[in-house]
Amino acid sequence: MIISELIIVLAAIYLGARLGGIGIGFAGGVGMLILTTGFQIKPGVIPFDVIEIIMGVIVAIAAMQVAGGMDYLVSRAERLLRKHPRYITFLAPLVTYVMTLLAGTGHTAFSTLPVIAEVAKEQGIRPSRPLSIAVVASQIAITASPISAAVVFFSGILEAKGISYLGLLSVAIPSTMVAIFLAAIITNFLGKELKDDPVYQERLAKGEIVLRGTRVFNVQPGAKRSVLLFLLGIVAVVLYAAALSVGLITHPVLSRNEAIVVFMLTVAALICMTCKVECDRILSASTFKSGMSACICVMGVAWLGDTFVQAHIGEIQRVADAWLSDYPWMLAVVLFFTATLLYSQAATTKALMPAALLLGVSPVTAVASFAAVSALFVLPTYPTLLAAVEMDETGSTRIGKFVFNHSFIVPGTLAIMFSVALGFLFGHLFL
């Protein structure tokens, strides 16, 4: 029976991957319908705690975008990249990593990818190098962001195991940041030089390559103020969580999850009031649309995963005990391949991490393996990955004939391997 049910789960995930985007959540609902009505399985828990965090953070980001804050940040990023163009393979992932770290969503990378592609092309640098590692950095940074749904949920279940919110960040931030730098070093030597790439030479001969130069940004009056308000909101979240962790607030009225939502909604309100943002425009912002799509995806797929796991927790525990006790790093492998199918760090964390800790996986192993939930680059259908391919008119960033032989697979796999290895190192040092 468990095999039949697992096939249904995998088939639903496959259907979601074929539909793409918000369709992943829809397919999760199809899987739930079959499991509950066809196999009479009791439904698991809908991950509303994760969804509310995504919604709270996204409305603040969308308000900042409408106020011009995103354009302002991109203009600063472009200035940095153009000032040091030779180091773009190292600076590009730093930019996308920091923006994701602060925003809690990797979709912020969309705005910087055109800049990265143009600067690399102007300098004769193979664009696939900075673009690929930049996309990977924007995904892995989710597991280090103080306000990402994956981090907040994971820290919540870790507290019962004696690891605080700040403890998780103390391992996640340095391990992922150093891992991205190490992966960037290797990525800087991948592929032929641009001048030797036959695809680029063919497009150049046809006159399809255009140098566009510096982009012009019209900074809106409230742009800087919106960025400042958003950053203050992040600081407030971290300080409140720190106060809870060290016991400065002993009887909190707001839990950490509730506090994040309250702070982010407040930030959105302040941006609308002080930056003269029309609230209706927020509904049309690209970040708002992608965030709400993520909510549906998490709801459908994470609910489906939790339903299956809770129905067979006994069988899973017997199998996992034998493997994970001898090979704790196998948790990272399981998370890696699950994230490839679920397409969401939050959904993967919600679906597997509680079960992993319940099965007796040590908290340090769980923290070290956490970065593996960012393996969203394996299947070449993730939005930021596709955007990078489309924005590189040199043709160096491409998807191969065999699907998996694309420009992101090596940088992404290396970055996660380094992150997990460093996670074990820093975990034993700091936790």
C-alpha positions in Angstrom: 0.0 0.0 0.0 2.8 2.4 0.9 4.4 1.9 -2.5 1.1 2.8 -4.3 0.7 5.9 -2.2 4.3 7.0 -2.8 3.7 6.6 -6.5 0.7 8.9 -6.2 2.8 11.5 -4.3 5.6 11.3 -6.9 3.1 11.4 -9.8 1.5 14.6 -8.3 4.9 16.2 -8.0 5.8 15.3 -11.5 2.5 16.7 -12.7 3.2 19.9 -10.8 6.6 20.1 -12.4 5.1 19.8 -15.9 2.4 22.4 -15.1 5.1 24.8 -13.7 4.6 27.8 -11.4 1.5 27.9 -9.3 0.5 24.6 -11.0 2.8 22.8 -8.5 0.3 23.7 -5.7 -2.7 22.6 -7.8 -1.1 19.2 -8.4 -0.6 18.9 -4.7 -4.3 19.2 -4.3 -4.9 16.4 -6.9 -2.6 14.2 -4.9 -4.4 15.0 -1.7 -7.7 14.2 -3.3 -6.5 10.7 -4.3 -4.8 9.9 -1.0 -7.7 11.0 1.2 -10.7 9.7 -0.9 -9.0 6.8 -2.7 -6.8 5.5 0.1 -8.7 6.9 3.1 -5.6 8.5 4.5 -6.2 11.2 7.2 -5.1 14.6 5.9 -1.9 16.1 7.4 -1.5 19.7 8.5 -1.8 22.6 6.1 1.3 24.7 6.6 -0.4 27.9 7.4 2.5 29.0 9.6 4.8 29.0 6.6 2.2 30.6 4.4 1.5 33.5 6.7 5.2 34.3 6.9 5.6 34.3 3.1 2.5 36.6 2.8 3.7 39.0 5.5 7.2 39.4 4.0 6.0 39.6 0.4 3.6 42.5 1.0 6.4 44.5 2.5 8.7 43.7 -0.4 6.1 44.5 -2.9 5.3 47.8 -1.3 9.1 48.6 -1.4 9.2 47.6 -5.1 6.2 49.9 -6.0 7.9 52.8 -4.0 11.0 52.3 -6.2 13.1 50.6 -3.6 14.0 47.6 -5.8 15.2 49.9 -8.6 17.3 51.8 -6.2 18.9 48.6 -4.9 19.6 47.4 -8.4 21.2 50.7 -9.3 23.6 50.3 -6.4 24.3 46.7 -7.4 25.1 47.8 -11.0 27.4 50.5 -9.8 29.3 47.9 -7.7 29.5 45.4 -10.6 30.7 48.1 -13.2 33.3 49.4 -10.8 34.9 46.0 -10.5 33.9 44.1 -13.7 36.8 41.7 -13.7 35.5 40.2 -10.4 32.0 39.8 -11.6 31.9 36.0 -11.0 32.5 36.7 -7.3 30.6 40.0 -6.9 27.4 38.8 -8.8 26.6 36.0 -6.3 27.5 38.3 -3.4 24.9 40.8 -4.7 22.1 38.2 -5.2 23.0 36.5 -1.9 22.7 39.7 0.1 19.5 40.8 -1.6 17.9 37.4 -0.9 19.3 37.3 2.6 17.6 40.7 3.4 14.4 40.1 1.4 13.7 36.4 2.3 12.9 35.6 -1.4 15.2 34.6 -4.2 12.9 36.4 -6.8 14.9 39.6 -6.1 17.5 38.1 -8.4 15.3 38.8 -11.4 16.1 42.5 -11.3 19.9 42.0 -11.2 20.3 39.3 -13.8 20.2 41.7 -16.8 22.9 43.8 -15.2 25.1 40.8 -14.6 24.7 39.6 -18.2 25.5 43.0 -19.7 28.6 43.7 -17.5 30.0 40.2 -18.2 29.4 40.5 -22.0 31.0 44.0 -22.1 34.1 42.7 -20.4 34.4 39.6 -22.7 33.7 37.3 -19.7 31.6 34.2 -20.3 28.2 35.3 -18.8 27.2 31.8 -17.8 29.8 31.9 -15.1 28.5 34.9 -13.0 24.9 34.2 -14.0 24.9 30.6 -12.9 26.5 31.1 -9.6 24.4 34.2 -9.0 21.1 32.2 -9.5 22.4 29.5 -7.2 23.4 32.1 -4.5 19.9 33.6 -4.6 18.5 30.1 -3.9 20.9 29.0 -1.1 20.6 32.4 0.7 17.0 31.5 1.6 18.4 29.0 4.2 20.3 31.9 5.8 17.7 34.7 5.6 16.4 35.8 9.0 12.9 36.3 7.6 12.5 33.5 5.1 9.7 31.1 5.8 12.1 28.1 5.7 14.4 29.5 8.3 11.6 30.7 10.7 9.8 27.4 10.5 13.0 25.3 10.9 14.2 27.4 13.9 10.8 26.9 15.5 11.1 23.1 15.6 14.8 23.3 16.5 14.1 25.2 19.7 12.6 22.1 21.2 15.9 20.4 20.5 17.9 23.2 22.3 19.1 25.2 19.2 18.0 28.8 19.1 17.1 31.0 16.2 20.4 32.8 16.5 22.2 29.5 16.8 20.8 28.4 13.4 21.7 31.7 11.8 25.2 31.5 13.3 25.8 28.3 11.3 23.7 29.0 8.2 25.0 32.4 7.3 28.8 31.7 7.3 28.5 28.2 5.9 26.4 29.2 2.9 28.4 32.5 2.3 31.8 30.7 2.3 30.4 27.9 0.2 29.1 30.3 -2.5 32.6 31.9 -2.6 34.3 28.5 -3.0 31.9 27.5 -5.7 32.4 30.8 -7.5 36.2 30.1 -7.6 35.6 26.8 -9.5 32.7 28.3 -11.6 35.1 31.0 -12.8 37.0 28.3 -14.8 33.9 26.5 -16.2 33.3 26.5 -20.0 35.2 28.0 -22.8 36.3 31.6 -22.8 33.6 33.7 -24.5 35.8 34.5 -27.5 36.3 30.8 -28.1 32.6 29.8 -27.8 31.2 28.8 -31.2 27.6 29.7 -30.2 28.7 33.2 -29.3 30.8 33.6 -32.4 27.9 32.6 -34.6 25.6 35.1 -32.9 28.2 37.8 -33.1 28.7 37.2 -36.8 24.9 37.5 -37.4 24.9 40.8 -35.5 22.7 39.5 -32.8 24.9 40.7 -30.0 24.2 44.2 -28.7 26.1 46.2 -26.1 23.5 48.2 -24.2 25.7 50.0 -21.7 24.7 51.3 -18.3 21.0 51.1 -17.5 19.2 54.3 -16.6 17.2 54.2 -13.3 14.7 56.9 -12.4 14.9 56.8 -8.7 11.5 57.7 -7.2 11.3 60.2 -4.3 10.4 57.6 -1.7 12.8 54.8 -2.9 15.5 55.3 -0.4 13.0 55.7 2.4 11.2 52.5 1.5 14.5 50.6 1.6 15.3 52.1 5.0 11.9 51.2 6.4 12.2 47.6 5.1 15.7 47.2 6.6 14.5 48.6 9.9 11.7 46.0 9.8 14.3 43.2 9.3 16.3 44.6 12.3 13.2 44.6 14.4 12.5 41.0 13.5 16.0 39.9 14.4 16.1 41.8 17.7 12.7 40.5 18.8 13.8 36.9 18.0 17.1 37.5 19.8 15.2 38.8 22.8 13.0 35.7 22.9 16.1 33.4 22.5 18.1 34.9 25.4 15.1 35.3 27.7 14.7 39.0 27.7 11.1 38.6 26.9 9.8 35.8 29.2 6.1 36.0 28.5 5.7 37.2 24.9 2.4 38.4 23.7 3.5 37.7 20.1 5.3 34.5 19.0 8.2 34.9 16.6 6.0 34.0 13.6 3.3 36.4 14.6 5.9 39.1 15.2 7.3 38.7 11.7 3.9 39.1 10.2 3.1 42.1 12.4 6.4 43.9 11.7 6.2 43.3 7.9 2.6 44.5 7.7 3.6 47.5 9.7 6.5 48.2 7.3 4.2 47.9 4.3 1.8 50.4 5.9 4.6 52.9 6.7 5.9 52.6 3.2 2.5 53.3 1.7 1.9 56.3 4.0 5.4 57.9 3.9 6.3 57.1 0.2 2.9 57.9 -1.2 2.3 54.4 -2.6 -1.1 53.5 -4.0 -2.0 50.2 -2.3 -3.8 48.9 -5.4 -0.5 48.9 -7.4 1.0 46.5 -4.9 -1.4 43.8 -6.2 0.2 44.1 -9.6 3.8 44.0 -8.5 5.9 41.1 -9.8 7.2 40.2 -6.3 3.6 40.1 -4.9 2.5 37.8 -7.7 5.5 35.5 -7.3 5.0 35.4 -3.5 1.3 34.6 -3.7 2.1 31.8 -6.2 4.7 30.5 -3.7 2.0 30.3 -1.0 -0.2 28.1 -3.2 2.7 25.9 -4.1 3.7 25.4 -0.4 0.1 24.8 0.6 -0.5 22.0 -1.9 2.9 20.2 -2.0 3.8 20.5 1.7 0.3 19.4 2.7 0.6 16.4 0.4 4.1 15.5 1.8 3.0 15.9 5.4 -0.1 13.7 4.8 2.1 10.9 3.4 4.8 11.1 6.0 2.4 11.2 9.0 0.5 8.2 7.6 3.6 6.1 7.4 5.9 7.6 10.1 6.5 4.1 11.7 7.7 2.5 8.5 9.7 5.5 7.5 11.3 5.5 11.0 12.4 1.9 10.8 14.1 2.4 7.4 15.6 5.8 8.2 17.0 4.7 11.5 19.3 2.1 9.9 20.5 4.6 7.3 20.8 7.9 9.1 22.4 6.4 12.2 25.3 5.1 10.1 25.3 7.8 7.4 23.9 11.1 8.8 24.9 12.9 5.7 22.2 11.0 3.8 19.7 13.5 5.2 21.3 16.1 2.9 20.9 13.7 -0.1 17.3 13.1 0.7 16.6 16.9 1.1 18.5 17.6 -2.1 16.4 15.3 -4.3 13.1 16.2 -2.5 13.8 19.9 -3.1 14.4 19.1 -6.8 10.8 17.9 -7.0 9.1 20.2 -4.5 10.6 23.4 -5.9 10.4 25.2 -2.6 12.8 25.5 0.3 9.9 26.1 2.7 7.9 23.2 1.4 10.8 20.8 1.6 11.6 22.0 5.1 8.0 21.7 6.2 7.6 18.2 4.7 10.8 16.5 5.9 12.6 18.3 8.7 10.0 17.5 11.5 10.0 13.9 10.4 13.8 13.8 10.4 14.1 15.2 13.9 11.3 12.8 15.0 13.4 9.9 13.6 16.3 10.8 15.8 18.5 12.8 13.5 20.8 15.0 15.6 20.0 18.7 15.5 23.5 19.5 14.3 23.1 17.1 11.4 19.7 18.7 10.6 21.3 22.2 10.7 24.3 21.2 8.6 22.0 19.5 6.0 19.6 22.5 5.8 21.2 24.1 2.8 20.3 21.0 0.7 16.7 22.2 0.6 17.9 24.7 -2.0 18.4 22.3 -4.8 15.9 24.1 -7.0 18.4 24.4 -9.9 18.5 20.7 -10.8 15.5 20.7 -13.1 16.0 23.6 -15.6 12.5 25.0 -15.1 12.9 27.3 -12.1 11.9 30.9 -13.0 15.2 32.6 -12.1 17.1 29.9 -13.9 15.1 30.3 -17.1 15.4 34.1 -16.8 19.2 33.9 -16.7 19.1 31.7 -19.9 16.9 34.2 -21.7 18.9 37.3 -20.6 22.2 35.9 -21.9 22.1 36.7 -25.6 25.6 35.3 -26.1 24.2 31.8 -25.7 26.8 30.8 -23.1 24.1 30.1 -20.4 22.1 27.3 -21.9 20.2 24.1 -21.3 21.7 21.0 -22.9 20.0 18.3 -24.9 20.0 15.9 -22.0 18.0 18.3 -19.7 20.4 18.0 -16.7 23.6 19.1 -18.5 22.9 22.8 -18.1 25.0 25.7 -16.9 23.7 25.6 -13.3 24.1 22.0 -12.3 27.8 22.1 -11.4 27.9 25.4 -9.6 24.7 24.5 -7.7 25.8 21.0 -6.7 29.2 22.3 -5.6 27.7 25.1 -3.5 25.4 22.7 -1.7 28.2 20.2 -1.0 30.4 23.0 0.4 27.5 24.4 2.4 26.7 21.0 4.0 30.4 20.2 4.7 30.9 23.7 6.3 27.6 23.3 8.1 28.9 20.2 9.9 32.1 22.1 10.7 30.5 25.3 12.0 27.7 23.3 13.7 30.1 21.4 15.9 32.0 24.7 16.7 29.0 26.9 17.4 26.1 24.7 18.6 
